[in-house]
Amino acid sequence: MKIYEVVLTKRAFADADEAFIWLFNEEPDAALKWYEELLVAFRSLAHSPRRWGLAREDPFFDEEIRQLVYGRYRVLFTVKNTRVFVLRVRHGSRETLSPKDQE
């Protein structure tokens, strides 16, 4: 089985931290569990990342954008050769990401 290297972008880390802080202010114990399981979800992308469907953002980008749905959040990523680049972690209720949001 091919194993991919999972690379988190600075923006993905920032998104995850922002969500964690918000959740922590609401319910600290749940936030810690959420973050630990999010890290597991990131690591799961090392195995068959293309099993996840295309994100609704895909038509607006030059590269293929896929999503892993994690609870109420969407982990947006792209696969390049043997690497999976996690681009963003977004709440499902947020607007569709556009290329200008990635600049």
Buried (B, 14 or more C-beta within 10 A) or exposed (E): EEEBEBBBBEBBEEBBEEBBEEBBEEEEEEBEEBBEEBEEBBEBBBEEBEEBEEBEBBEBBEEEBBBBEBEEBBBBBBBEEEBBBBBBBBEEEEEEBEEEEBE
